[in-house]
Amino acid sequence: MTLGPWSSPVPRLVTRIKGTCRLASVSQRAHRPIARTYSTTGSSPQPRPYQFHFGASWAAKPPEPLRIHVPFPSDTAVGRWRDEMLGRWKNVTSKDAGEDFFFVTEMQNNSGVSFGVADGVGGWVDSGVDPSLFAQTLMYHAHRYSRIAWAGEPEIDPTQEYEERERVEGWELTPYKCLECAHHAVLRERLVEAGSSTACLISLNSSSGVLRAANLGDSGFLIIRSSSVIYRQPPQTHFFNCPYQLAKFPSNMKHSSNFADRPNRAAQYETKLRDGDIIIAFTDGLSDNVFTPDLVTICSLVARSGGSEDARAQMMANHIVEYAQVCMRDRKKPSPFSREALREGLYYRGGKVDDVTVVTALVRETV
């Protein structure tokens, strides 16, 4: 299902030279259409044996008296992109993602799909900073770098003349390198004075079916295969309820190693996907409130409900977020967060109210 013309307001594109990120002139490639089904056929010079079907859902926590919310205006590049990203998914739970954000984008020449989630650290409210701005900007720049890069090695047709092969554009971009470039871009962003966030970036290769991921903090992802979880990304924390996080500090604030991690601390993971695999990327609003077996049950029920792959992927995301909201409001039922608190010698009852963002991907092999 085509979601409509992609008119992302990307003022400049990027190229990579000797491992560094720099800006280049704008191209019409920044305005390609985007579809929820990331097809592996079409104008691509080589067949794509994998298709990926996506869903996304989110819910902001209830407004708090001390919450600072000064969003990017809709006429700014990040503001326009934010509104367009939120408008492309059938989510009715919340009009905004609170301090979380996410992205999903097709990569160069249909070589794959890149997606990710980020959770702005709410403690910045005490310093008069809107925590959502850092997370939104990090995802915006991760999207910008991903859409003009390849999920694997750039593909060259050996039957072409040398001059034609030399004109192949783009480079291979891993989630780790994308995270590094996106963080550097946030540090240069004048509209973001300060902030920090966790981040989980994932790329899916349409030719090889390889998933690659980079995760920093307590956002994460898991892979379900045949109603079993074959991998779940462990959270990274300095201590209880203090995750690893990318950060930007104002010039007049002293840096703390507990709140300023480098991208090179991200955990990396790679695996080969199979037909029917389900990937769920999430912020800690999910992992703090929903146990893994419950996620498997929700996905299994939706998978058997019928409908298109697109519809099922979206339904999975919606039901997972709805269930997370039920769990976080329950003050009697044990939660992953309350159990972790108990391990630390702390008493906490029930769920933990928070923003929650989920991106789901359903894998299909077509060859």
BALOBA-1460 file (C-alpha; in Angstrom, 3 decimals):
// residues 367
<rec num="1" residu="m" x="0.000" y="0.000" z="0.000"/>
<rec num="2" residu="t" x="1.486" y="3.289" z="-1.067"/>
<rec num="3" residu="l" x="1.428" y="5.872" z="1.672"/>
<rec num="4" residu="g" x="1.645" y="8.830" z="-0.689"/>
<rec num="5" residu="p" x="4.394" y="11.050" z="-2.059"/>
<rec num="6" residu="w" x="7.394" y="11.385" z="0.201"/>
<rec num="7" residu="s" x="8.081" y="15.080" z="0.327"/>
<rec num="8" residu="s" x="10.460" y="15.060" z="3.236"/>
<rec num="9" residu="p" x="11.933" y="18.538" z="3.643"/>
<rec num="10" residu="v" x="15.558" y="17.437" z="3.500"/>
<rec num="11" residu="p" x="17.564" y="20.575" z="2.809"/>
<rec num="12" residu="r" x="20.801" y="18.721" z="2.114"/>
<rec num="13" residu="l" x="21.926" y="15.166" z="1.545"/>
<rec num="14" residu="v" x="25.007" y="13.395" z="2.796"/>
<rec num="15" residu="t" x="27.984" y="11.526" z="1.476"/>
<rec num="16" residu="r" x="30.642" y="9.552" z="3.279"/>
<rec num="17" residu="i" x="34.311" y="10.174" z="2.656"/>
<rec num="18" residu="k" x="36.964" y="8.113" z="4.441"/>
<rec num="19" residu="g" x="34.615" y="7.137" z="7.231"/>
<rec num="20" residu="t" x="33.339" y="10.643" z="8.022"/>
<rec num="21" residu="c" x="29.957" y="12.219" z="7.376"/>
<rec num="22" residu="r" x="29.598" y="15.454" z="5.486"/>
<rec num="23" residu="l" x="26.818" y="17.301" z="3.702"/>
<rec num="24" residu="a" x="26.263" y="17.447" z="-0.031"/>
<rec num="25" residu="s" x="23.837" y="19.251" z="-2.335"/>
<rec num="26" residu="v" x="20.163" y="18.393" z="-2.434"/>
<rec num="27" residu="s" x="18.858" y="15.818" z="-4.914"/>
<rec num="28" residu="q" x="15.483" y="14.791" z="-6.226"/>
<rec num="29" residu="r" x="16.080" y="11.470" z="-4.518"/>
<rec num="30" residu="a" x="14.976" y="13.159" z="-1.310"/>
<rec num="31" residu="h" x="11.436" y="13.286" z="-2.677"/>
<rec num="32" residu="r" x="10.890" y="9.677" z="-3.742"/>
<rec num="33" residu="p" x="7.582" y="7.992" z="-2.880"/>
<rec num="34" residu="i" x="7.558" y="5.700" z="0.136"/>
<rec num="35" residu="a" x="5.398" y="2.633" z="0.629"/>
<rec num="36" residu="r" x="4.549" y="0.689" z="3.734"/>
<rec num="37" residu="t" x="5.292" y="-2.551" z="1.866"/>
<rec num="38" residu="y" x="8.961" y="-2.276" z="1.056"/>
<rec num="39" residu="s" x="8.955" y="-4.175" z="-2.197"/>
<rec num="40" residu="t" x="12.008" y="-5.927" z="-3.529"/>
<rec num="41" residu="t" x="11.118" y="-5.657" z="-7.200"/>
<rec num="42" residu="g" x="10.632" y="-2.885" z="-9.703"/>
<rec num="43" residu="s" x="13.305" y="-0.584" z="-11.120"/>
<rec num="44" residu="s" x="16.084" y="-2.291" z="-9.171"/>
<rec num="45" residu="p" x="18.706" y="-3.900" z="-11.448"/>
<rec num="46" residu="q" x="18.745" y="-7.120" z="-9.402"/>
<rec num="47" residu="p" x="15.913" y="-9.267" z="-8.012"/>
<rec num="48" residu="r" x="15.000" y="-8.839" z="-4.350"/>
<rec num="49" residu="p" x="13.999" y="-12.058" z="-2.632"/>
<rec num="50" residu="y" x="12.769" y="-10.374" z="0.558"/>
<rec num="51" residu="q" x="9.855" y="-8.071" z="1.299"/>
<rec num="52" residu="f" x="9.236" y="-6.294" z="4.583"/>
<rec num="53" residu="h" x="5.840" y="-5.167" z="5.818"/>
<rec num="54" residu="f" x="5.744" y="-2.533" z="8.553"/>
<rec num="55" residu="g" x="3.488" y="-1.205" z="11.244"/>
<rec num="56" residu="a" x="4.073" y="1.589" z="13.750"/>
<rec num="57" residu="s" x="2.147" y="2.695" z="16.806"/>
<rec num="58" residu="w" x="2.780" y="4.992" z="19.736"/>
<rec num="59" residu="a" x="1.134" y="6.540" z="22.774"/>
<rec num="60" residu="a" x="2.288" y="9.501" z="24.824"/>
<rec num="61" residu="k" x="1.926" y="9.333" z="28.579"/>
<rec num="62" residu="p" x="-0.706" y="11.611" z="30.170"/>
<rec num="63" residu="p" x="0.325" y="15.284" z="30.436"/>
<rec num="64" residu="e" x="2.276" y="16.175" z="33.550"/>
<rec num="65" residu="p" x="2.212" y="19.603" z="35.289"/>
<rec num="66" residu="l" x="5.989" y="20.043" z="34.963"/>
<rec num="67" residu="r" x="6.288" y="18.697" z="31.435"/>
<rec num="68" residu="i" x="7.981" y="21.104" z="29.052"/>
<rec num="69" residu="h" x="6.629" y="20.754" z="25.539"/>
<rec num="70" residu="v" x="8.005" y="23.214" z="22.993"/>
<rec num="71" residu="p" x="7.829" y="21.278" z="19.708"/>
<rec num="72" residu="f" x="9.602" y="22.119" z="16.493"/>
<rec num="73" residu="p" x="7.359" y="24.395" z="14.423"/>
<rec num="74" residu="s" x="5.734" y="22.639" z="11.473"/>
<rec num="75" residu="d" x="7.502" y="24.949" z="9.022"/>
<rec num="76" residu="t" x="10.968" y="23.694" z="10.067"/>
<rec num="77" residu="a" x="12.663" y="20.735" z="8.387"/>
<rec num="78" residu="v" x="12.394" y="18.475" z="11.434"/>
<rec num="79" residu="g" x="8.857" y="19.652" z="12.182"/>
<rec num="80" residu="r" x="7.591" y="18.888" z="8.671"/>
<rec num="81" residu="w" x="9.296" y="15.499" z="8.657"/>
<rec num="82" residu="r" x="7.892" y="14.673" z="12.119"/>
<rec num="83" residu="d" x="4.342" y="15.484" z="11.047"/>
<rec num="84" residu="e" x="4.678" y="13.452" z="7.852"/>
<rec num="85" residu="m" x="6.123" y="10.432" z="9.672"/>
<rec num="86" residu="l" x="3.314" y="10.446" z="12.245"/>
<rec num="87" residu="g" x="0.702" y="10.886" z="9.520"/>
<rec num="88" residu="r" x="1.717" y="7.772" z="7.576"/>
<rec num="89" residu="w" x="0.478" y="5.187" z="10.062"/>
<rec num="90" residu="k" x="-3.000" y="4.196" z="11.158"/>
<rec num="91" residu="n" x="-2.462" y="4.998" z="14.803"/>
<rec num="92" residu="v" x="-5.400" y="6.323" z="16.783"/>
<rec num="93" residu="t" x="-3.943" y="6.045" z="20.288"/>
<rec num="94" residu="s" x="-2.125" y="9.381" z="20.469"/>
<rec num="95" residu="k" x="-1.535" y="12.347" z="18.194"/>
<rec num="96" residu="d" x="2.134" y="12.554" z="19.203"/>
<rec num="97" residu="a" x="4.764" y="10.181" z="20.570"/>
<rec num="98" residu="g" x="5.594" y="12.222" z="23.656"/>
<rec num="99" residu="e" x="9.337" y="12.093" z="24.319"/>
<rec num="100" residu="d" x="9.780" y="9.068" z="22.020"/>
<rec num="101" residu="f" x="10.191" y="9.043" z="18.274"/>
<rec num="102" residu="f" x="10.877" y="6.639" z="15.395"/>
<rec num="103" residu="f" x="11.449" y="6.383" z="11.661"/>
<rec num="104" residu="v" x="11.052" y="3.892" z="8.811"/>
<rec num="105" residu="t" x="12.633" y="4.527" z="5.417"/>
<rec num="106" residu="e" x="13.532" y="2.682" z="2.258"/>
<rec num="107" residu="m" x="17.258" y="2.612" z="1.507"/>
<rec num="108" residu="q" x="19.085" y="3.352" z="-1.738"/>
<rec num="109" residu="n" x="17.844" y="1.496" z="-4.834"/>
<rec num="110" residu="n" x="15.409" y="-0.628" z="-2.797"/>
<rec num="111" residu="s" x="18.410" y="-2.376" z="-1.230"/>
<rec num="112" residu="g" x="16.641" y="-2.610" z="2.111"/>
<rec num="113" residu="v" x="14.809" y="-0.774" z="4.849"/>
<rec num="114" residu="s" x="16.169" y="1.159" z="7.810"/>
<rec num="115" residu="f" x="14.126" y="1.884" z="10.911"/>
<rec num="116" residu="g" x="14.622" y="2.829" z="14.519"/>
<rec num="117" residu="v" x="13.231" y="4.142" z="17.783"/>
<rec num="118" residu="a" x="14.532" y="6.674" z="20.307"/>
<rec num="119" residu="d" x="13.431" y="7.656" z="23.802"/>
<rec num="120" residu="g" x="14.237" y="11.167" z="25.007"/>
<rec num="121" residu="v" x="15.443" y="11.223" z="28.611"/>
<rec num="122" residu="g" x="12.822" y="12.983" z="30.726"/>
<rec num="123" residu="g" x="15.267" y="14.251" z="33.338"/>
<rec num="124" residu="w" x="16.103" y="17.184" z="31.090"/>
<rec num="125" residu="v" x="12.798" y="18.784" z="32.106"/>
<rec num="126" residu="d" x="14.523" y="19.862" z="35.337"/>
<rec num="127" residu="s" x="16.927" y="21.924" z="33.206"/>
<rec num="128" residu="g" x="14.148" y="23.542" z="31.185"/>
<rec num="129" residu="v" x="14.698" y="21.364" z="28.106"/>
<rec num="130" residu="d" x="12.010" y="19.593" z="26.069"/>
<rec num="131" residu="p" x="13.295" y="15.958" z="25.980"/>
<rec num="132" residu="s" x="11.420" y="15.160" z="22.763"/>
<rec num="133" residu="l" x="13.549" y="17.449" z="20.593"/>
<rec num="134" residu="f" x="16.732" y="15.398" z="20.872"/>
<rec num="135" residu="a" x="14.953" y="12.111" z="20.089"/>
<rec num="136" residu="q" x="13.090" y="13.576" z="17.107"/>
<rec num="137" residu="t" x="16.224" y="15.149" z="15.665"/>
<rec num="138" residu="l" x="18.261" y="11.974" z="16.118"/>
<rec num="139" residu="m" x="15.651" y="9.961" z="14.205"/>
<rec num="140" residu="y" x="15.359" y="12.663" z="11.540"/>
<rec num="141" residu="h" x="19.073" y="12.529" z="10.778"/>
<rec num="142" residu="a" x="19.164" y="8.714" z="10.951"/>
<rec num="143" residu="h" x="16.426" y="8.769" z="8.308"/>
<rec num="144" residu="r" x="18.352" y="11.254" z="6.153"/>
<rec num="145" residu="y" x="21.524" y="9.206" z="6.133"/>
<rec num="146" residu="s" x="19.749" y="5.878" z="5.639"/>
<rec num="147" residu="r" x="17.627" y="6.800" z="2.637"/>
<rec num="148" residu="i" x="20.616" y="7.611" z="0.412"/>
<rec num="149" residu="a" x="22.767" y="4.664" z="1.540"/>
<rec num="150" residu="w" x="22.755" y="0.952" z="0.734"/>
<rec num="151" residu="a" x="21.780" y="-1.813" z="3.150"/>
<rec num="152" residu="g" x="24.754" y="-3.817" z="1.852"/>
<rec num="153" residu="e" x="27.508" y="-3.410" z="-0.670"/>
<rec num="154" residu="p" x="26.452" y="-1.083" z="-3.536"/>
<rec num="155" residu="e" x="25.292" y="-3.242" z="-6.425"/>
<rec num="156" residu="i" x="27.137" y="-2.926" z="-9.719"/>
<rec num="157" residu="d" x="26.052" y="-4.609" z="-12.938"/>
<rec num="158" residu="p" x="29.208" y="-6.303" z="-14.331"/>
<rec num="159" residu="t" x="27.803" y="-6.093" z="-17.876"/>
<rec num="160" residu="q" x="27.850" y="-2.290" z="-17.794"/>
<rec num="161" residu="e" x="30.641" y="-0.184" z="-19.145"/>
<rec num="162" residu="y" x="33.243" y="1.050" z="-16.654"/>
<rec num="163" residu="e" x="31.982" y="4.626" z="-16.818"/>
<rec num="164" residu="e" x="28.435" y="3.481" z="-16.015"/>
<rec num="165" residu="r" x="29.595" y="1.399" z="-13.059"/>
<rec num="166" residu="e" x="31.502" y="4.379" z="-11.711"/>
<rec num="167" residu="r" x="28.270" y="6.382" z="-11.604"/>
<rec num="168" residu="v" x="26.653" y="4.089" z="-9.016"/>
<rec num="169" residu="e" x="25.828" y="6.375" z="-6.113"/>
<rec num="170" residu="g" x="25.830" y="5.782" z="-2.392"/>
<rec num="171" residu="w" x="27.696" y="3.590" z="0.062"/>
<rec num="172" residu="e" x="27.006" y="0.787" z="2.504"/>
<rec num="173" residu="l" x="25.715" y="2.121" z="5.812"/>
<rec num="174" residu="t" x="25.514" y="-0.048" z="8.912"/>
<rec num="175" residu="p" x="23.181" y="0.882" z="11.783"/>
<rec num="176" residu="y" x="26.227" y="1.610" z="13.936"/>
<rec num="177" residu="k" x="27.664" y="4.072" z="11.398"/>
<rec num="178" residu="c" x="24.212" y="5.574" z="10.936"/>
<rec num="179" residu="l" x="23.933" y="6.114" z="14.689"/>
<rec num="180" residu="e" x="27.347" y="7.754" z="14.737"/>
<rec num="181" residu="c" x="26.517" y="10.109" z="11.866"/>
<rec num="182" residu="a" x="23.071" y="10.971" z="13.223"/>
<rec num="183" residu="h" x="24.492" y="11.814" z="16.646"/>
<rec num="184" residu="h" x="27.133" y="14.089" z="15.121"/>
<rec num="185" residu="a" x="24.375" y="15.810" z="13.151"/>
<rec num="186" residu="v" x="22.389" y="16.433" z="16.347"/>
<rec num="187" residu="l" x="25.469" y="17.960" z="17.954"/>
<rec num="188" residu="r" x="25.606" y="20.402" z="15.036"/>
<rec num="189" residu="e" x="21.872" y="21.148" z="15.126"/>
<rec num="190" residu="r" x="21.300" y="24.701" z="16.325"/>
<rec num="191" residu="l" x="17.657" y="24.126" z="17.210"/>
<rec num="192" residu="v" x="18.606" y="21.493" z="19.792"/>
<rec num="193" residu="e" x="20.311" y="23.184" z="22.718"/>
<rec num="194" residu="a" x="20.592" y="20.101" z="24.909"/>
<rec num="195" residu="g" x="19.100" y="16.696" z="25.578"/>
<rec num="196" residu="s" x="19.783" y="12.978" z="25.437"/>
<rec num="197" residu="s" x="18.109" y="9.783" z="24.330"/>
<rec num="198" residu="t" x="18.455" y="6.061" z="23.933"/>
<rec num="199" residu="a" x="18.427" y="4.677" z="20.394"/>
<rec num="200" residu="c" x="17.873" y="1.427" z="18.523"/>
<rec num="201" residu="l" x="18.609" y="1.367" z="14.778"/>
<rec num="202" residu="i" x="17.989" y="-1.624" z="12.500"/>
<rec num="203" residu="s" x="18.520" y="-2.311" z="8.802"/>
<rec num="204" residu="l" x="16.995" y="-5.161" z="6.785"/>
<rec num="205" residu="n" x="18.723" y="-6.229" z="3.563"/>
<rec num="206" residu="s" x="16.275" y="-7.018" z="0.756"/>
<rec num="207" residu="s" x="18.778" y="-9.161" z="-1.150"/>
<rec num="208" residu="s" x="20.321" y="-11.252" z="1.627"/>
<rec num="209" residu="g" x="17.670" y="-11.107" z="4.337"/>
<rec num="210" residu="v" x="20.292" y="-10.011" z="6.828"/>
<rec num="211" residu="l" x="19.249" y="-7.939" z="9.844"/>
<rec num="212" residu="r" x="21.828" y="-5.646" z="11.385"/>
<rec num="213" residu="a" x="21.245" y="-3.596" z="14.503"/>
<rec num="214" residu="a" x="22.907" y="-1.099" z="16.813"/>
<rec num="215" residu="n" x="21.365" y="-0.437" z="20.195"/>
<rec num="216" residu="l" x="22.396" y="2.004" z="22.896"/>
<rec num="217" residu="g" x="20.402" y="2.143" z="26.110"/>
<rec num="218" residu="d" x="17.195" y="0.446" z="27.194"/>
<rec num="219" residu="s" x="15.230" y="0.736" z="23.989"/>
<rec num="220" residu="g" x="15.621" y="-2.451" z="21.991"/>
<rec num="221" residu="f" x="14.173" y="-5.082" z="19.693"/>
<rec num="222" residu="l" x="13.345" y="-8.756" z="19.523"/>
<rec num="223" residu="i" x="12.824" y="-11.349" z="16.797"/>
<rec num="224" residu="i" x="9.959" y="-13.848" z="16.878"/>
<rec num="225" residu="r" x="10.209" y="-17.021" z="14.778"/>
<rec num="226" residu="s" x="7.576" y="-19.757" z="14.836"/>
<rec num="227" residu="s" x="5.983" y="-18.364" z="18.013"/>
<rec num="228" residu="s" x="9.304" y="-18.281" z="19.875"/>
<rec num="229" residu="v" x="11.664" y="-15.412" z="20.620"/>
<rec num="230" residu="i" x="15.025" y="-16.280" z="19.042"/>
<rec num="231" residu="y" x="16.725" y="-13.058" z="20.121"/>
<rec num="232" residu="r" x="16.039" y="-10.146" z="22.438"/>
<rec num="233" residu="q" x="18.420" y="-7.212" z="22.756"/>
<rec num="234" residu="p" x="19.642" y="-6.865" z="26.368"/>
<rec num="235" residu="p" x="19.285" y="-3.346" z="27.813"/>
<rec num="236" residu="q" x="22.363" y="-1.259" z="28.594"/>
<rec num="237" residu="t" x="22.270" y="0.679" z="31.863"/>
<rec num="238" residu="h" x="24.773" y="2.459" z="34.092"/>
<rec num="239" residu="f" x="22.614" y="1.565" z="37.065"/>
<rec num="240" residu="f" x="18.932" y="0.894" z="37.726"/>
<rec num="241" residu="n" x="16.686" y="3.123" z="35.607"/>
<rec num="242" residu="c" x="19.667" y="5.017" z="34.141"/>
<rec num="243" residu="p" x="20.250" y="3.790" z="30.578"/>
<rec num="244" residu="y" x="23.164" y="4.438" z="28.272"/>
<rec num="245" residu="q" x="22.297" y="7.528" z="26.262"/>
<rec num="246" residu="l" x="23.599" y="9.805" z="23.552"/>
<rec num="247" residu="a" x="23.675" y="13.375" z="24.802"/>
<rec num="248" residu="k" x="24.240" y="17.004" z="23.974"/>
<rec num="249" residu="f" x="25.118" y="19.486" z="26.711"/>
<rec num="250" residu="p" x="24.888" y="23.266" z="26.635"/>
<rec num="251" residu="s" x="28.232" y="25.001" z="26.874"/>
<rec num="252" residu="n" x="27.571" y="26.175" z="30.440"/>
<rec num="253" residu="m" x="26.801" y="22.699" z="31.829"/>
<rec num="254" residu="k" x="29.381" y="20.264" z="33.185"/>
<rec num="255" residu="h" x="29.399" y="16.919" z="31.378"/>
<rec num="256" residu="s" x="28.792" y="13.692" z="33.268"/>
<rec num="257" residu="s" x="30.020" y="10.328" z="32.033"/>
<rec num="258" residu="n" x="26.813" y="8.781" z="33.402"/>
<rec num="259" residu="f" x="24.723" y="10.770" z="30.957"/>
<rec num="260" residu="a" x="26.925" y="11.121" z="27.878"/>
<rec num="261" residu="d" x="27.771" y="7.865" z="26.137"/>
<rec num="262" residu="r" x="29.440" y="7.660" z="22.757"/>
<rec num="263" residu="p" x="27.943" y="5.752" z="19.816"/>
<rec num="264" residu="n" x="30.842" y="3.276" z="20.035"/>
<rec num="265" residu="r" x="29.234" y="1.864" z="23.195"/>
<rec num="266" residu="a" x="26.262" y="0.626" z="21.174"/>
<rec num="267" residu="a" x="25.723" y="-3.129" z="21.098"/>
<rec num="268" residu="q" x="25.772" y="-4.529" z="17.554"/>
<rec num="269" residu="y" x="23.950" y="-7.595" z="16.290"/>
<rec num="270" residu="e" x="23.563" y="-9.395" z="12.965"/>
<rec num="271" residu="t" x="21.513" y="-12.403" z="11.851"/>
<rec num="272" residu="k" x="19.863" y="-13.957" z="8.803"/>
<rec num="273" residu="l" x="16.079" y="-13.652" z="8.718"/>
<rec num="274" residu="r" x="13.561" y="-16.215" z="7.501"/>
<rec num="275" residu="d" x="10.104" y="-16.093" z="5.982"/>
<rec num="276" residu="g" x="7.521" y="-15.271" z="8.635"/>
<rec num="277" residu="d" x="9.925" y="-13.688" z="11.120"/>
<rec num="278" residu="i" x="8.539" y="-10.774" z="13.123"/>
<rec num="279" residu="i" x="10.767" y="-7.960" z="14.371"/>
<rec num="280" residu="i" x="9.547" y="-5.647" z="17.118"/>
<rec num="281" residu="a" x="11.521" y="-2.489" z="17.924"/>
<rec num="282" residu="f" x="10.413" y="-0.661" z="21.057"/>
<rec num="283" residu="t" x="11.141" y="1.975" z="23.667"/>
<rec num="284" residu="d" x="11.199" y="1.133" z="27.371"/>
<rec num="285" residu="g" x="7.554" y="2.078" z="27.764"/>
<rec num="286" residu="l" x="6.980" y="-1.412" z="26.351"/>
<rec num="287" residu="s" x="9.820" y="-3.384" z="27.951"/>
<rec num="288" residu="d" x="9.108" y="-1.958" z="31.428"/>
<rec num="289" residu="n" x="5.473" y="-3.054" z="31.298"/>
<rec num="290" residu="v" x="4.980" y="-6.078" z="29.039"/>
<rec num="291" residu="f" x="6.544" y="-9.500" z="29.504"/>
<rec num="292" residu="t" x="7.991" y="-11.228" z="26.442"/>
<rec num="293" residu="p" x="5.511" y="-14.165" z="26.371"/>
<rec num="294" residu="d" x="2.643" y="-11.661" z="26.147"/>
<rec num="295" residu="l" x="4.207" y="-10.109" z="23.048"/>
<rec num="296" residu="v" x="4.489" y="-13.540" z="21.434"/>
<rec num="297" residu="t" x="0.833" y="-14.254" z="22.218"/>
<rec num="298" residu="i" x="-0.359" y="-10.966" z="20.702"/>
<rec num="299" residu="c" x="1.650" y="-11.484" z="17.512"/>
<rec num="300" residu="s" x="0.526" y="-15.100" z="17.170"/>
<rec num="301" residu="l" x="-3.142" y="-14.165" z="17.504"/>
<rec num="302" residu="v" x="-2.841" y="-11.349" z="14.962"/>
<rec num="303" residu="a" x="-0.887" y="-13.547" z="12.535"/>
<rec num="304" residu="r" x="-3.783" y="-16.024" z="12.491"/>
<rec num="305" residu="s" x="-6.442" y="-13.342" z="12.077"/>
<rec num="306" residu="g" x="-6.105" y="-13.032" z="8.307"/>
<rec num="307" residu="g" x="-5.794" y="-9.928" z="6.177"/>
<rec num="308" residu="s" x="-2.842" y="-8.525" z="4.268"/>
<rec num="309" residu="e" x="0.684" y="-8.509" z="5.650"/>
<rec num="310" residu="d" x="0.515" y="-4.714" z="5.879"/>
<rec num="311" residu="a" x="-2.697" y="-4.871" z="7.895"/>
<rec num="312" residu="r" x="-1.332" y="-7.542" z="10.210"/>
<rec num="313" residu="a" x="1.913" y="-5.674" z="10.850"/>
<rec num="314" residu="q" x="-0.031" y="-2.548" z="11.757"/>
<rec num="315" residu="m" x="-2.500" y="-4.488" z="13.878"/>
<rec num="316" residu="m" x="0.371" y="-6.070" z="15.827"/>
<rec num="317" residu="a" x="1.834" y="-2.650" z="16.584"/>
<rec num="318" residu="n" x="-1.532" y="-1.216" z="17.638"/>
<rec num="319" residu="h" x="-2.444" y="-4.128" z="19.909"/>
<rec num="320" residu="i" x="0.997" y="-4.175" z="21.534"/>
<rec num="321" residu="v" x="0.798" y="-0.460" z="22.386"/>
<rec num="322" residu="e" x="-2.761" y="-0.788" z="23.657"/>
<rec num="323" residu="y" x="-1.771" y="-3.696" z="25.891"/>
<rec num="324" residu="a" x="1.262" y="-1.775" z="27.187"/>
<rec num="325" residu="q" x="-1.045" y="1.064" z="28.214"/>
<rec num="326" residu="v" x="-3.288" y="-1.349" z="30.111"/>
<rec num="327" residu="c" x="-0.291" y="-2.858" z="31.912"/>
<rec num="328" residu="m" x="1.289" y="0.456" z="32.877"/>
<rec num="329" residu="r" x="-1.958" y="1.607" z="34.530"/>
<rec num="330" residu="d" x="-2.333" y="-1.583" z="36.565"/>
<rec num="331" residu="r" x="-0.987" y="-0.898" z="40.056"/>
<rec num="332" residu="k" x="-1.439" y="-4.476" z="41.289"/>
<rec num="333" residu="k" x="-0.072" y="-6.723" z="38.542"/>
<rec num="334" residu="p" x="3.700" y="-7.374" z="38.588"/>
<rec num="335" residu="s" x="5.615" y="-5.762" z="35.727"/>
<rec num="336" residu="p" x="9.139" y="-6.183" z="34.320"/>
<rec num="337" residu="f" x="9.987" y="-2.823" z="35.904"/>
<rec num="338" residu="s" x="8.707" y="-3.802" z="39.362"/>
<rec num="339" residu="r" x="10.636" y="-7.078" z="39.224"/>
<rec num="340" residu="e" x="13.841" y="-5.313" z="38.234"/>
<rec num="341" residu="a" x="13.317" y="-2.822" z="41.076"/>
<rec num="342" residu="l" x="12.951" y="-5.730" z="43.487"/>
<rec num="343" residu="r" x="16.271" y="-7.157" z="42.327"/>
<rec num="344" residu="e" x="17.819" y="-3.826" z="43.291"/>
<rec num="345" residu="g" x="16.248" y="-3.980" z="46.750"/>
<rec num="346" residu="l" x="13.549" y="-1.430" z="45.896"/>
<rec num="347" residu="y" x="9.805" y="-1.787" z="46.277"/>
<rec num="348" residu="y" x="7.723" y="-0.706" z="43.293"/>
<rec num="349" residu="r" x="4.220" y="-1.894" z="42.619"/>
<rec num="350" residu="g" x="2.565" y="-2.338" z="39.231"/>
<rec num="351" residu="g" x="3.401" y="-0.839" z="35.863"/>
<rec num="352" residu="k" x="5.438" y="2.245" z="35.022"/>
<rec num="353" residu="v" x="3.573" y="5.015" z="33.203"/>
<rec num="354" residu="d" x="5.641" y="6.184" z="30.241"/>
<rec num="355" residu="d" x="5.580" y="6.992" z="26.548"/>
<rec num="356" residu="v" x="5.573" y="3.849" z="24.415"/>
<rec num="357" residu="t" x="6.572" y="3.459" z="20.764"/>
<rec num="358" residu="v" x="6.585" y="0.239" z="18.729"/>
<rec num="359" residu="v" x="7.645" y="-0.531" z="15.154"/>
<rec num="360" residu="t" x="6.842" y="-3.990" z="13.787"/>
<rec num="361" residu="a" x="8.221" y="-5.681" z="10.674"/>
<rec num="362" residu="l" x="6.944" y="-8.864" z="9.037"/>
<rec num="363" residu="v" x="9.405" y="-10.696" z="6.771"/>
<rec num="364" residu="r" x="8.386" y="-12.428" z="3.544"/>
<rec num="365" residu="e" x="10.603" y="-14.387" z="1.169"/>
<rec num="366" residu="t" x="9.374" y="-14.095" z="-2.407"/>
<rec num="367" residu="v" x="11.950" y="-16.248" z="-4.224"/>
